[in-house]
Amino acid sequence: MLTSKVYSNIVEQLSGFYPISLAEMESVKLMDRAEIKFTMPVENLLDIFERVQNDYRVLTMKGLTIFDYETLYFDTPNMDLYHSHHSGRLNRCKLRYRNYVDTNTSFFEIKVKNNKGRTVKTRVTEPISQTEEIGPKGQSFLKSSTTLDPSDFKPCLWVYYSRLTLVSKHSAERITIDLDLKFKSGNRQKSYDHLAIIEVKQEKKKSVSPFLELMHQMRYKSGGLSKYCLGVVSIKDQVKTNRFKSKVNFLNKINTNIHVPIPSHRRPQFI
């Protein structure tokens, strides 16, 4: 997991941002959006935060700025959804439950990448069942929203991480930064505790963005891998990985720089 020093330094840096509440952030939900991704060592965030502090607010609830997420992804026994991502198909989708641990709120979500390169997310409120199957509200929602048959999908991958969210003061833009990433499927596990995954979410692609301008100045190249695909490649056998191999190798190089555990906060224990 993140070292206690790195974690405390991030929290300290975030205290310098003007806060935004969850209710205020409703105006920039961006359920239909353009996304640009970056990956970097988590320590690099400190310099970035210092430079963008005047242009963004940070989501804050009950004095906290970093929050825990749990996500359960579904796929067919043949991993059809994963393979559609691996082949680069457009109009591909992900099916998942997302649990916001700090507010104990869960949604069944359908996330589609359409043929215009936009990400469209729709969802319905429903807790994750003890059997980890798609529940009745999720099944009904999937049937009414797509041509997919809920009975074709089984729980495939758990993803755990902590997230902080920056919201632009100037435009419809949110930046999510995921830390302390962990995957679990059956008795197999994989951690990426030295990695920061950044997603810039905008109403219009390449809108004016101080954050993107900074990435360009610092020579960070956009690109990344969805957490679902990274998890599948990391702990599943007998799946195609050719298209993702170079990206995964890059992320593993970042991840192996530091490996020092710190106490978890409400996080399942990983061996």
C-alpha positions as CSV (number, residue, x, y, z in Angstrom):
1,M,0.0,0.0,0.0
2,L,1.0,3.7,-0.1
3,T,3.7,4.6,2.4
4,S,2.3,6.7,5.3
5,K,4.5,9.6,4.3
6,V,3.3,9.7,0.8
7,Y,-0.3,9.4,1.9
8,S,0.0,12.1,4.5
9,N,1.8,14.4,2.0
10,I,-1.1,14.0,-0.5
11,V,-3.7,14.8,2.2
12,E,-1.7,17.8,3.2
13,Q,-1.4,19.1,-0.4
14,L,-5.1,18.6,-0.9
15,S,-5.9,20.8,2.2
16,G,-4.6,23.7,0.1
17,F,-7.5,23.3,-2.4
18,Y,-10.8,25.1,-2.0
19,P,-13.4,22.3,-1.3
20,I,-16.5,21.4,-3.3
21,S,-19.3,19.4,-1.8
22,L,-21.0,16.3,-3.4
23,A,-24.2,18.3,-3.9
24,E,-22.2,21.1,-5.7
25,M,-20.5,18.6,-7.9
26,E,-23.8,17.3,-9.3
27,S,-23.6,20.0,-12.0
28,V,-20.5,18.3,-13.4
29,K,-21.6,14.6,-13.2
30,L,-20.5,14.2,-16.9
31,M,-22.3,10.9,-17.5
32,D,-21.7,11.5,-21.2
33,R,-18.1,12.6,-21.6
34,A,-14.8,12.6,-23.3
35,E,-12.0,11.0,-21.3
36,I,-8.2,11.3,-21.4
37,K,-6.0,9.1,-19.2
38,F,-2.5,9.4,-17.7
39,T,-0.5,7.1,-15.4
40,M,2.5,8.0,-13.3
41,P,4.3,7.2,-10.0
42,V,2.1,8.4,-7.1
43,E,4.9,10.7,-5.7
44,N,4.7,12.8,-8.9
45,L,1.2,14.1,-7.8
46,L,2.7,16.4,-5.2
47,D,4.3,18.7,-7.8
48,I,1.2,18.6,-10.0
49,F,-1.1,19.5,-7.1
50,E,1.0,22.5,-6.3
51,R,0.7,23.8,-9.8
52,V,-3.0,23.4,-10.4
53,Q,-4.3,24.4,-6.9
54,N,-5.7,27.7,-8.1
55,D,-7.7,26.2,-10.9
56,Y,-9.5,23.3,-9.2
57,R,-11.5,22.5,-6.2
58,V,-11.3,19.1,-4.4
59,L,-14.3,17.0,-3.4
60,T,-14.6,17.1,0.3
61,M,-17.0,15.2,2.6
62,K,-16.9,15.3,6.4
63,G,-13.3,16.6,6.2
64,L,-12.1,13.8,4.0
65,T,-10.7,14.2,0.5
66,I,-9.7,10.6,-0.4
67,F,-12.5,8.0,-0.5
68,D,-12.6,4.2,-0.8
69,Y,-14.3,2.5,-3.8
70,E,-15.2,-1.2,-4.5
71,T,-16.2,-2.3,-7.9
72,L,-17.4,-5.8,-9.1
73,Y,-17.2,-6.4,-12.8
74,F,-19.2,-8.9,-14.8
75,D,-18.3,-10.8,-18.0
76,T,-19.3,-13.9,-19.9
77,P,-17.6,-17.2,-19.2
78,N,-15.7,-16.6,-22.5
79,M,-14.7,-13.0,-21.4
80,D,-16.5,-11.5,-24.3
81,L,-16.5,-7.9,-22.9
82,Y,-12.8,-8.1,-22.1
83,H,-12.0,-9.3,-25.6
84,S,-14.1,-6.6,-27.2
85,H,-11.8,-4.1,-25.4
86,H,-8.7,-6.0,-26.4
87,S,-9.7,-5.9,-30.1
88,G,-10.4,-2.2,-29.9
89,R,-14.1,-2.5,-30.8
90,L,-16.2,0.6,-30.6
91,N,-19.7,0.5,-28.9
92,R,-18.2,-1.8,-26.3
93,C,-19.4,-1.8,-22.7
94,K,-18.5,-2.8,-19.2
95,L,-21.0,-4.1,-16.6
96,R,-20.3,-3.5,-12.9
97,Y,-21.5,-2.7,-9.4
98,R,-19.8,0.3,-7.8
99,N,-19.9,0.7,-4.1
100,Y,-19.0,4.1,-2.6
101,V,-17.7,2.8,0.8
102,D,-17.7,6.1,2.7
103,T,-21.4,6.8,1.9
104,N,-22.5,3.1,1.7
105,T,-24.1,3.8,-1.7
106,S,-24.1,1.2,-4.5
107,F,-25.1,1.3,-8.2
108,F,-25.3,-1.2,-11.0
109,E,-23.7,0.6,-14.0
110,I,-23.5,0.1,-17.7
111,K,-20.5,2.0,-19.2
112,V,-20.4,2.3,-23.0
113,K,-17.6,3.6,-25.2
114,N,-19.4,4.6,-28.3
115,N,-18.3,4.9,-32.0
116,K,-17.8,8.7,-31.4
117,G,-15.1,8.0,-28.8
118,R,-17.3,9.2,-26.0
119,T,-18.0,7.4,-22.7
120,V,-21.6,7.2,-21.6
121,K,-22.5,5.8,-18.2
122,T,-26.0,4.9,-17.0
123,R,-26.9,3.4,-13.7
124,V,-29.5,2.3,-11.2
125,T,-29.3,2.2,-7.4
126,E,-28.9,-1.3,-6.1
127,P,-26.7,-2.9,-3.4
128,I,-24.3,-5.8,-4.3
129,S,-26.0,-9.0,-3.4
130,Q,-24.3,-11.6,-1.1
131,T,-24.2,-14.0,-4.0
132,E,-22.4,-11.4,-6.1
133,E,-24.8,-11.9,-9.0
134,I,-26.6,-9.2,-10.9
135,G,-29.7,-8.3,-8.8
136,P,-33.3,-7.9,-10.0
137,K,-33.1,-4.1,-10.5
138,G,-29.8,-4.6,-12.4
139,Q,-31.2,-7.3,-14.6
140,S,-34.3,-5.2,-15.4
141,F,-32.1,-2.2,-16.1
142,L,-29.8,-4.2,-18.4
143,K,-32.7,-5.7,-20.3
144,S,-34.4,-2.3,-20.9
145,S,-31.2,-0.5,-21.8
146,T,-29.4,-3.1,-24.0
147,T,-29.9,-6.3,-26.0
148,L,-27.7,-8.2,-23.5
149,D,-29.1,-11.2,-21.5
150,P,-28.3,-10.9,-17.8
151,S,-28.1,-14.6,-17.5
152,D,-25.0,-14.6,-19.7
153,F,-22.9,-12.7,-17.2
154,K,-21.2,-13.8,-14.0
155,P,-19.0,-12.0,-11.5
156,C,-15.5,-11.7,-12.8
157,L,-13.3,-9.3,-11.0
158,W,-13.2,-7.2,-7.8
159,V,-11.4,-3.9,-8.0
160,Y,-10.5,-1.8,-4.8
161,Y,-9.0,1.6,-4.8
162,S,-9.0,5.1,-3.2
163,R,-10.0,8.1,-5.2
164,L,-9.7,11.9,-5.0
165,T,-11.6,14.2,-7.3
166,L,-10.7,17.6,-8.6
167,V,-13.3,19.9,-10.2
168,S,-12.5,22.7,-12.5
169,K,-13.3,26.3,-11.5
170,H,-13.6,27.3,-15.1
171,S,-15.4,24.6,-17.2
172,A,-17.3,21.3,-17.1
173,E,-14.3,19.2,-16.2
174,R,-13.5,16.6,-13.5
175,I,-10.3,14.9,-12.8
176,T,-10.3,11.6,-10.8
177,I,-7.1,10.3,-9.4
178,D,-7.1,6.6,-8.3
179,L,-4.5,5.3,-5.8
180,D,-3.7,2.1,-4.0
181,L,-5.2,-0.1,-6.7
182,K,-6.0,-3.8,-5.9
183,F,-7.5,-6.6,-7.9
184,K,-9.1,-9.8,-6.6
185,S,-10.6,-12.8,-8.4
186,G,-11.1,-16.0,-6.5
187,N,-7.9,-16.6,-4.5
188,R,-5.7,-14.5,-6.9
189,Q,-4.7,-11.0,-6.1
190,K,-2.6,-8.2,-7.5
191,S,-1.7,-4.8,-6.1
192,Y,-0.5,-1.6,-7.8
193,D,0.3,0.5,-4.8
194,H,2.9,2.8,-6.4
195,L,0.7,3.8,-9.3
196,A,-1.6,6.8,-9.8
197,I,-4.3,6.5,-12.5
198,I,-5.6,9.9,-13.7
199,E,-8.7,10.4,-15.8
200,V,-9.6,13.8,-17.2
201,K,-13.3,13.9,-17.9
202,Q,-14.7,16.7,-20.0
203,E,-17.9,17.6,-21.6
204,K,-16.1,18.3,-24.8
205,K,-12.8,16.6,-25.9
206,K,-9.7,18.8,-25.5
207,S,-11.6,21.7,-23.9
208,V,-9.4,24.4,-22.4
209,S,-7.9,22.7,-19.3
210,P,-5.1,24.0,-17.0
211,F,-4.5,20.4,-16.0
212,L,-4.0,19.2,-19.6
213,E,-1.8,22.1,-20.4
214,L,0.4,21.2,-17.4
215,M,0.6,17.6,-18.6
216,H,1.8,18.9,-22.0
217,Q,4.4,21.2,-20.3
218,M,5.6,18.3,-18.2
219,R,5.7,16.0,-21.2
220,Y,3.3,13.4,-19.9
221,K,1.8,11.4,-22.7
222,S,-1.9,10.5,-22.5
223,G,-2.9,6.9,-22.7
224,G,-3.6,4.2,-20.3
225,L,-5.5,1.0,-19.7
226,S,-8.9,0.6,-18.1
227,K,-8.8,-0.8,-14.5
228,Y,-10.9,-3.7,-15.7
229,C,-8.6,-4.7,-18.5
230,L,-5.5,-4.2,-16.3
231,G,-7.0,-6.4,-13.6
232,V,-7.9,-9.2,-16.1
233,V,-4.4,-9.1,-17.6
234,S,-2.8,-9.1,-14.1
235,I,-4.6,-12.1,-12.6
236,K,-6.5,-14.1,-15.3
237,D,-4.9,-16.9,-17.3
238,Q,-5.6,-17.8,-20.9
239,V,-6.8,-14.4,-22.2
240,K,-5.3,-12.4,-25.1
241,T,-2.9,-9.8,-23.9
242,N,-0.9,-8.8,-27.0
243,R,-2.5,-5.4,-27.4
244,F,-2.0,-4.5,-23.8
245,K,1.4,-6.0,-23.1
246,S,3.6,-2.9,-23.5
247,K,1.2,-0.8,-21.4
248,V,1.2,-3.5,-18.6
249,N,5.0,-3.7,-18.7
250,F,5.2,0.1,-18.3
251,L,2.8,0.0,-15.3
252,N,4.6,-2.8,-13.7
253,K,7.9,-0.9,-13.9
254,I,6.3,2.0,-12.1
255,N,4.7,-0.2,-9.5
256,T,7.9,-2.0,-8.5
257,N,9.8,1.1,-7.6
258,I,8.6,1.2,-4.0
259,H,6.7,-1.5,-2.0
260,V,6.2,-0.4,1.6
261,P,3.0,-1.3,3.4
262,I,1.0,1.0,5.7
263,P,-2.1,0.3,7.7
264,S,-5.3,0.0,5.7
265,H,-8.4,2.2,6.2
266,R,-11.5,0.1,5.9
267,R,-9.9,-1.9,3.1
268,P,-10.2,-5.8,2.8
269,Q,-6.9,-7.5,3.9
270,F,-4.8,-8.7,1.0
271,I,-2.2,-11.4,1.5
